[in-house]
Amino acid sequence: MSTTPALKVLVVDDSNTIRRSAEIFLKQGGHEVLLADDGFDALSKINDYQPDLVFCDILMPRLDGYQTCAIIKRNIRFSNIPVVMLSSKDGVFDKARGRMVGSQEYLTKPFTKDQLLQAVQQFGANYTGAV
């Protein structure tokens, strides 16, 4: 079993299937899971619940993942929350753009339980908590 302490993880994706898969994997890893279906919903949940880690889809209606990540990183209260981008595209440009807006990592969908929990372990261990 993982040595990562239980974390509060926000999963942002407009696909109900992806949200539910991530929720199951993360709960199996012992983590508390929050779900959001777009960037605006995510920003509201980040403000209300201050998650320890955010998994954020790139292609979403209204506010895409790049914009959502950039807003999180520009806010002093939330800038230290690690953001992992999720995308079905595995291009170098997409990864570079994710880094430019402040994401820590990039997972390609469909992801496995191990990939998701490994990202939680990697970034959750470095999380210092909200200001």
C-alpha distance (Angstrom), angle and dihedral (degrees) to the residues before:
residue distance angle dihedral
M1 . . .
S2 3.79 . .
T3 3.79 120.9 .
T4 3.80 90.5 -145.7
P5 3.80 111.7 118.6
A6 3.81 116.1 -120.3
L7 3.79 107.9 -80.8
K8 3.79 135.1 -167.6
V9 3.82 104.5 -116.9
L10 3.80 126.1 -171.6
V11 3.81 117.5 -153.4
V12 3.81 114.4 -162.2
D13 3.80 116.5 -169.7
D14 3.80 135.0 130.7
S15 3.82 89.3 -140.2
N16 3.79 112.4 89.5
T17 3.83 88.8 -158.5
I18 3.81 93.0 56.5
R19 3.82 92.6 44.6
R20 3.80 92.2 50.3
S21 3.83 93.8 45.2
A22 3.79 91.3 50.4
E23 3.81 90.7 45.7
I24 3.82 92.0 53.4
F25 3.82 93.3 46.4
L26 3.80 93.5 47.0
K27 3.80 94.4 46.1
Q28 3.80 89.0 50.0
G29 3.81 85.5 55.2
G30 3.81 89.2 54.8
H31 3.81 97.7 -106.4
E32 3.80 131.5 136.7
V33 3.81 109.9 -117.8
L34 3.80 131.1 -150.8
L35 3.81 120.3 -173.6
A36 3.80 131.3 -152.2
D37 3.80 127.8 176.9
D38 3.82 98.7 -154.4
G39 3.79 143.1 7.9
F40 3.80 96.3 -89.1
D41 3.81 91.5 51.3
A42 3.82 88.3 47.7
L43 3.81 93.8 52.6
S44 3.79 90.4 50.6
K45 3.82 91.8 50.3
I46 3.81 92.5 45.8
N47 3.80 89.3 53.4
D48 3.81 93.3 46.8
Y49 3.82 101.3 39.1
Q50 3.83 107.0 19.8
P51 3.81 97.5 -144.0
D52 3.81 122.0 -149.7
L53 3.81 93.1 -131.0
V54 3.82 137.2 12.4
F55 3.81 127.7 -150.3
C56 3.81 106.5 -163.8
D57 3.80 129.6 -171.6
I58 3.80 115.0 -137.8
L59 3.80 102.9 -146.2
M60 3.81 108.1 57.8
P61 3.81 133.9 136.4
R62 3.82 122.1 -102.4
L63 3.83 97.7 6.8
D64 3.80 117.8 23.3
G65 3.79 126.1 -146.4
Y66 3.80 95.3 -99.8
Q67 3.81 91.6 53.5
T68 3.81 91.7 44.4
C69 3.80 92.5 50.5
A70 3.81 92.1 46.8
I71 3.83 91.3 52.3
I72 3.82 91.5 49.0
K73 3.80 91.9 49.4
R74 3.82 93.7 47.3
N75 3.81 92.3 55.3
I76 3.81 111.1 87.6
R77 3.84 91.5 -148.5
F78 3.80 93.3 56.1
S79 3.81 106.0 23.8
N80 3.81 92.7 103.4
I81 3.83 94.1 56.3
P82 3.82 107.3 107.9
V83 3.82 114.0 -121.7
V84 3.81 122.1 -158.2
M85 3.80 114.5 -166.2
L86 3.82 119.4 -137.8
S87 3.77 122.2 -155.9
S88 3.77 142.2 154.6
K89 3.83 86.8 -139.7
D90 3.80 117.7 82.4
G91 3.80 99.4 -169.0
V92 3.78 126.7 142.2
F93 3.82 90.0 -128.4
D94 3.81 92.3 55.2
K95 3.80 92.1 49.5
A96 3.81 92.0 47.3
R97 3.80 92.0 48.5
G98 3.80 89.6 50.5
R99 3.80 90.4 53.4
M100 3.81 90.6 48.0
V101 3.82 91.4 59.0
G102 3.80 91.9 46.7
S103 3.80 107.7 -94.6
Q104 3.80 116.7 151.5
E105 3.80 97.9 -150.4
Y106 3.78 144.8 2.4
L107 3.81 124.6 -135.3
T108 3.78 121.5 -168.3
K109 3.80 117.5 -136.2
P110 2.91 131.6 -92.7
F111 3.80 88.8 49.0
T112 3.78 126.1 -176.6
K113 3.78 127.6 -123.3
D114 3.81 88.7 -109.9
Q115 3.82 93.3 52.4
L116 3.78 91.7 49.9
L117 3.81 95.3 46.5
Q118 3.81 91.5 44.2
A119 3.82 89.4 55.9
V120 3.82 89.9 49.2
Q121 3.79 90.6 50.3
Q122 3.82 92.6 46.3
F123 3.79 97.9 47.8
G124 3.78 101.2 25.5
A125 3.80 90.4 60.4
N126 3.80 89.9 57.1
Y127 3.80 95.6 47.1
T128 3.80 113.5 116.6
G129 3.81 99.7 -171.9
A130 3.79 131.9 -107.2
V131 3.79 120.5 -60.5
